[in-house]
Amino acid sequence: VLRESRARMICVGLRITEAAFAPHVKAATHESETVTMGREIQRLPIQEGVRQLCRLSLIDPDTKAWLAKQNSPRPHELGEGGDLLGKILESSLALQQPSARAAFMATLTAAEEVAISELDLDRPQENSLLVAQDLWVGLAAALYKEQRSAAAAQLHKHDLTSSERTRLQTRVAEATKQILDLQSRLNDV
């Protein structure tokens, strides 16, 4: 009953119908809230850079829109917590509004809800788009450098076939190209 009345209040706040809101709400479980409260919720590990991207995406719609347009690397590739960032970016709700954020959080797992509730969403961020761009470039560069190093390390194996060696050299070259592309994008910003 409490869940339904809360959903109605959110619908009124967002000025949408309950039918439009229903797909954004996770199904109710038969387990009572008091039972869930008695168990400790496992914390969602989130890398600090990804945590900040989540925070900035939730408070600034321009930042969310810019990050959503980035197609490589995908949010889940950026590190721990990237899946949560992906969910934030895929949401069509105006997450900077508390009522929309509440509706969005109702679709998340308990660990994801806790992770978002721990973010400092009340503190504004100056130049949030520029901060997010720098964070994203740094995380993407770290990912590509890690991929390049892993492929380069495998190249030192003596038992590689020529096709495996060619594949690894291609991976090293692609990762190097991605890093150079990121550096040129950073210079353009």
VEXGU-234748 format. One record per residue (C-alpha): y, z, x; residue in three letters. Coordinates in pm, whole numbers, padded with zeros to 5 digits, always signed. Each point is the difference from the previous one (the first is absolute). Layout:
<pts>
YZXAla ...
</pts>
This chain:
<pts>
+00000+00000+00000Val +00241+00090+00279Leu -00086-00323+00179Arg +00075-00208-00310Glu +00330+00172-00071Ser +00102-00041+00364Arg -00086-00371-00019Ala +00214-00036-00314Arg +00294+00171+00175Met -00031-00239+00293Ile -00010-00298-00237Cys +00317+00121-00169Val +00169+00051+00337Gly -00097-00345+00118Leu +00072-00156-00341Arg -00340-00170-00015Ile -00280+00006-00254Thr -00305+00216+00047Glu -00212-00316+00006Ala +00203-00134+00295Ala -00035+00333+00178Phe -00374+00047-00059Ala -00123-00229+00284Pro +00195+00210+00252His -00173+00327-00094Val -00331+00095+00152Lys -00274+00091-00244Ala -00028+00364-00096Ala -00293+00187+00147Thr -00211+00245-00197His +00063+00263+00264Glu +00282+00236-00089Ser +00314+00028+00209Glu -00076+00365+00077Thr -00329-00097+00165Val +00181-00260+00211Thr +00267+00255+00093Met -00271+00237+00127Gly -00122-00251+00259Arg +00204-00087+00304Glu +00103-00364+00004Ile -00084-00177+00323Gln +00319-00113+00174Arg +00060-00369+00041Leu +00055-00080+00368Pro +00318-00205+00041Ile +00141-00127+00326Gln +00366+00106+00036Glu +00143-00354+00006Gly -00196-00091-00313Val +00112+00326-00163Arg +00362-00096+00059Gln -00058-00351-00140Leu -00151+00158-00312Cys +00301+00229-00035Arg +00253-00279+00049Leu -00185-00227-00243Ser +00011+00269-00265Leu +00373+00070+00032Ile +00142-00348+00068Asp -00094-00308-00207Pro +00137-00241+00264Asp -00225+00154+00263Thr -00298-00019-00234Lys +00074-00367-00074Ala +00036-00089+00369Trp -00323+00176+00097Leu -00186-00164-00289Ala +00097-00343+00139Lys -00155+00071+00340Gln -00336-00173+00005Asn -00121+00076+00351Ser -00114+00258+00071Pro -00091+00128-00345Arg +00088+00364-00077Pro -00360+00123+00030His -00009-00134+00358Glu +00301+00206+00113Leu -00195+00322+00040Gly -00109+00307-00193Glu +00170+00009-00338Gly +00044-00375-00011Gly -00202-00023-00321Asp +00247+00235-00172Leu +00290-00209+00131Leu -00172-00309-00142Gly -00026+00164-00343Lys +00369+00091+00011Ile +00099-00355+00093Leu -00224-00156-00267Glu +00147+00215-00278Ser +00230-00182-00240Ser +00167+00327-00102Leu +00348+00101+00119Ala -00136+00283+00216Leu +00344+00129+00100Gln +00026+00139-00355Gln -00181+00334-00044Pro -00154-00094-00336Ser -00142-00326+00137Ala -00123+00183+00309Arg -00177+00253-00224Ala -00169-00283-00188Ala -00105-00159+00329Phe -00133+00328+00139Met -00220+00038-00310Ala -00195-00303+00124Thr -00072+00148+00343Leu -00273+00223+00134Thr +00074+00370+00037Ala +00033-00034+00379Ala +00245-00290-00038Glu +00203+00199-00255Glu +00023+00290+00243Val +00103-00233+00283Ala +00286-00143-00209Ile +00109+00341-00125Ser +00031+00114+00363Glu +00249-00278+00081Leu +00369+00094+00003Asp +00110-00236-00276Leu +00320+00185-00082Asp +00161-00061+00338Arg +00167-00342+00017Pro -00041-00214+00310Gln +00291-00192+00147Glu -00085-00360+00090Asn -00346+00044-00150Ser -00078-00371+00018Leu +00080-00017+00372Leu -00199+00316+00066Val -00297-00142-00192Ala +00022-00332+00184Gln -00004+00180+00336Asp -00295+00215-00108Leu -00194-00298-00131Trp +00062-00204+00317Val -00109+00294+00216Gly -00320+00058-00200Leu -00081-00372-00007Ala +00061-00034+00375Ala -00227+00298+00071Ala -00272-00156-00215Leu +00024-00337+00175Tyr +00005+00161+00346Lys -00311+00199-00090Glu -00175-00318-00120Gln +00102-00184+00317Arg -00122+00284+00223Ser -00333+00022-00181Ala -00061-00373+00029Ala +00108-00004+00366Ala -00236+00289+00078Ala -00290-00188-00157Gln +00083-00304+00215Leu -00108+00198+00307His -00360+00014-00119Lys -00230-00215+00212His -00251-00095-00270Asp +00240-00198-00225Leu -00086-00348-00114Thr +00264-00268+00039Ser +00069+00001-00376Ser +00046+00379-00001Glu +00230-00025+00300Arg +00206-00272-00173Thr +00020+00207-00320Arg +00123+00306+00192Leu +00254-00204+00195Gln +00128-00137-00331Thr +00032+00354-00138Arg +00197+00106+00310Val +00231-00302-00034Ala +00051+00056-00375Glu +00082+00368+00050Ala +00244-00088+00280Thr +00165-00258-00226Lys +00033+00257-00280Gln +00165+00245+00241Ile +00247-00265+00119Leu +00075-00094-00362Asp +00073+00363-00079Leu +00232+00028+00299Gln +00193-00308-00109Ser +00025+00137-00358Arg +00133+00326+00138Leu +00263-00186+00199Asn +00101-00192-00313Asp +00053+00324-00193Val 
</pts>
